[in-house]
Structures are given as C-alpha cells and as structure tokens.
C-alpha cells in the first residue's frame, strides 16, 4: 500500500505547474486535495514519475462574483461548499449536495476542481456542474480555454482535459429568484457512494417550468443529464400526472450498466423513485 | 510529447527536508516524497498515537488536525504538509482539550481494542467545535468515516452526546 517512488514539485504559479508537468514528459499528475489520487497511487493504479502540487497557487483559490456567474476556484474545498456564504446564496444546489460528499475529514481536504477533473461518475459535484450549466475554465500548455459542463464529461474518468491541462476554476450562473433546486441521493450508508443520485435546477416563473436541467450520477459511465425527461417537463406545473410521465420518460434516457451489486432494472427503479421525490419537492415550492 | 527530464527522477528517492509545527513544537525531518504524513509522524517523529489503518481514507484511525481541521494523515504526503501546523492525539491529549471526551469514552466503555479511538476523539472534537449540540443522527453522520469494529458505535455516540450536552451547559459530563 505504498506509492511507487515519485518526484515532487510544489508550484507557486500556474506557469510553474505547467512547465514542471511538461518537463516530466507528461508522466506527471497534478495533486491538490489528493483524496482520490493518493489512494490510487497507493494501489498503484497510477504511478506517475512526478507529482506537481498545485495547492499553493493563489490564482486557483477563492469564490467570487464575476458578472452573471460565480467563479469558484478549483482549490475550493468541499467543506467550503458548506461554509461559504456566496455558495449558499448563489449556488445553493452545490451547498445542498456538499453534505453527501464522503465524510467530514475528506471534505476538509478534497477540492471542487479535483472532483470535477476526476469525473467519477458516482460523485456528486461533477453531476451538479451539469445541472448548473457550469463552465470549466482550463489552463494548459496551449493556453486558457473554457468548456461547457455538457461537453466536459466524455466517458468513464475521461474528460475534455488534455495532457498537461489543469482546471483553474468553475463558473456557475448565479441562482435567480425564479429558480428552484432539489438534490438527494440513495445510498446504503451515509458517506458511501450513492446507488443513484440526482440534482435538479429549474427556472419556473409563476410556477410553470420554463427551463429545467436534471442530472443523475451513479447511473452510467459519466454524469448524465436526462434530456428526454427535461423535455416532458417544460411548460408544466409539476402536478402529479406530469411527474409520473417524467418518471416514465426516464427509461429512454438512462441505461445503467450491469453490475453484480445492483442490476440495471433496480438502479432504474431507484432513479424513478428519486426523480419522483425531487420533482414532488420542487412542485411543493410552487 | 517531450521526454522525461531525468534530473527529476534522480530526486525521487532523495530525502526532502520538511518542517512542521507539531503539537506546538517546531520540528524538521527528512522524508521521501512518497512517505505519507502518518508514516512520517509514526516513524520519524515517534508519535505513534496516530494509527495507520486502511491507508485509504476509509477508516479514520489516522486523523490528525492540519491547520486546525481534521484530515486523514494517510491521504497526504509529508512533503505536501511542509510548513503546516499539525496537532496529533498526543498534543491534543496533553493540552487537555479532549479531557472530557476521553473521560466519557472511558466511563462508558466507548472503546475496546482502542485502535480507532484517537481518530474518533479527533473527529468528535471537530464535530463539537462546529455544532454546539448535535443530535444523535448528526453524531452518527459525522462518524461515518471512522470505523470501529468492537463497539457497535452505541457507546461512542452516547459519550459524544453526553459531552456535547455538558459542554453546551458550560460544564463537564458526569
């Protein structure tokens, strides 16, 4: 349970980090919170020759408003999702999801950017970036760019990040007065990975849904928006019949992979139950 | 893709000098980059109250405070903690901040083998510093990352609950 020997470099700036990564011929990993990376190194699932520590790069820190968005620095820790007032006010879906991320000591060290970069399909935050229509800001050898969350998650642990690139921040549109959100997950035990989880952000002026984004996790190789379900709900008032119809539409959107632990039919059933509960909660706020 | 700069690899096994403030005392020691903080504390600094359990961040036996927050010392390399303030079970015990929790764990048999206890105490201390009087559900929730394979948790929850109530009344549990 020990990592293979590696070299270690503590970067003070993004340029230093990118340069060190390149000097290692890309046989390197960036480390921030390390709450997933360190176990992966211990198990030798990964054995890079260089670790580039990005924890001390000031530019990656901080949560602040930038125009119509909240800029969440990549190094923002999971516990800060609970304690930072700007998150609670302008990204309440992240605030609601945070208590479900692992357990307190992991939340004290794990980072938002790291969670999104890893793109674990069972993790809460990557899926919530989809629900929030967030933009991922990336720095790399060929410059800076922004990628929509919808285009970021490609396959199992595969993202739009290219070798040597790192996430600098995540930009989330500010929560508005006519929006509502809901989050929940079903897990065997609090702190465990969810059997199925879901976050919803809806824009419903006057109680009628004008726009809705529903994102599931633990249901496939990537965090998954259920666009068919979303379409059935546009224009509706979230009455019981419409919720039942939305639950029915899930079959067309989700195809959970087979696993020994949870058969696809059971996961789909749990997803329907969860969707019903969350839409019910959204409707009650109408 | 350029080749690996071999001067980096030469440094991989080379010891790195790290400095911390551990339990209020400045210390320095030499570690390999792949040495975790728990190994450094136990092997280099002889602070064996921090226990290496699963070494995967699941069991919570290795919790220490890093700059005042509870973290898994198995999920951080010692080089990453260079410059940090670290408080281990030894420092927190000697400082007396855990005295009431320790007494209550003792009184209620909230441990058997004791392997998980240092992590339990550090986690309980953090919980009570954040939430004045947590409910039993909250206590159980907070303990989700601390495994105890002896007690079934009931006595541990009782002990933390009693200390929470006593502290919020400004006294100690009896």
HADDOCK unambig.tbl for C-alpha pairs under 7 A between the chains (distance, minus, plus):
assign (segid A and resid 3 and name CA) (segid B and resid 34 and name CA) 6.13 0.50 0.50
assign (segid A and resid 5 and name CA) (segid B and resid 12 and name CA) 5.98 0.50 0.50
assign (segid A and resid 5 and name CA) (segid B and resid 13 and name CA) 6.35 0.50 0.50
assign (segid A and resid 5 and name CA) (segid B and resid 34 and name CA) 5.88 0.50 0.50
assign (segid A and resid 6 and name CA) (segid B and resid 12 and name CA) 4.88 0.50 0.50
assign (segid A and resid 6 and name CA) (segid B and resid 33 and name CA) 6.53 0.50 0.50
assign (segid A and resid 6 and name CA) (segid B and resid 34 and name CA) 6.52 0.50 0.50
assign (segid A and resid 7 and name CA) (segid B and resid 8 and name CA) 6.19 0.50 0.50
assign (segid A and resid 7 and name CA) (segid B and resid 9 and name CA) 6.20 0.50 0.50
assign (segid A and resid 7 and name CA) (segid B and resid 11 and name CA) 6.04 0.50 0.50
assign (segid A and resid 7 and name CA) (segid B and resid 12 and name CA) 4.12 0.50 0.50
assign (segid A and resid 7 and name CA) (segid B and resid 33 and name CA) 6.29 0.50 0.50
assign (segid A and resid 8 and name CA) (segid B and resid 33 and name CA) 6.01 0.50 0.50
assign (segid A and resid 23 and name CA) (segid B and resid 4 and name CA) 6.10 0.50 0.50
assign (segid A and resid 23 and name CA) (segid B and resid 5 and name CA) 5.51 0.50 0.50
assign (segid A and resid 24 and name CA) (segid B and resid 3 and name CA) 6.89 0.50 0.50
assign (segid A and resid 24 and name CA) (segid B and resid 4 and name CA) 4.36 0.50 0.50
assign (segid A and resid 24 and name CA) (segid B and resid 5 and name CA) 5.55 0.50 0.50
assign (segid A and resid 25 and name CA) (segid B and resid 1 and name CA) 5.88 0.50 0.50
assign (segid A and resid 25 and name CA) (segid B and resid 2 and name CA) 4.77 0.50 0.50
assign (segid A and resid 25 and name CA) (segid B and resid 3 and name CA) 4.67 0.50 0.50
assign (segid A and resid 25 and name CA) (segid B and resid 4 and name CA) 4.48 0.50 0.50
assign (segid A and resid 34 and name CA) (segid B and resid 75 and name CA) 6.61 0.50 0.50
assign (segid A and resid 34 and name CA) (segid B and resid 76 and name CA) 6.83 0.50 0.50
assign (segid A and resid 35 and name CA) (segid B and resid 75 and name CA) 6.00 0.50 0.50
assign (segid A and resid 38 and name CA) (segid B and resid 75 and name CA) 5.66 0.50 0.50
assign (segid A and resid 39 and name CA) (segid B and resid 56 and name CA) 5.31 0.50 0.50
assign (segid A and resid 49 and name CA) (segid B and resid 9 and name CA) 6.89 0.50 0.50
assign (segid A and resid 103 and name CA) (segid B and resid 142 and name CA) 6.79 0.50 0.50
assign (segid A and resid 103 and name CA) (segid B and resid 144 and name CA) 6.27 0.50 0.50
assign (segid A and resid 103 and name CA) (segid B and resid 145 and name CA) 5.59 0.50 0.50
assign (segid A and resid 104 and name CA) (segid B and resid 142 and name CA) 6.42 0.50 0.50
assign (segid A and resid 105 and name CA) (segid B and resid 70 and name CA) 5.43 0.50 0.50
assign (segid A and resid 105 and name CA) (segid B and resid 71 and name CA) 4.76 0.50 0.50
assign (segid A and resid 105 and name CA) (segid B and resid 72 and name CA) 6.50 0.50 0.50
assign (segid A and resid 106 and name CA) (segid B and resid 71 and name CA) 6.66 0.50 0.50
assign (segid A and resid 108 and name CA) (segid B and resid 69 and name CA) 6.66 0.50 0.50
assign (segid A and resid 108 and name CA) (segid B and resid 70 and name CA) 6.95 0.50 0.50
assign (segid A and resid 108 and name CA) (segid B and resid 71 and name CA) 6.48 0.50 0.50
assign (segid A and resid 109 and name CA) (segid B and resid 71 and name CA) 6.76 0.50 0.50
assign (segid A and resid 190 and name CA) (segid B and resid 141 and name CA) 6.60 0.50 0.50
assign (segid A and resid 190 and name CA) (segid B and resid 144 and name CA) 6.62 0.50 0.50
assign (segid A and resid 191 and name CA) (segid B and resid 144 and name CA) 6.12 0.50 0.50
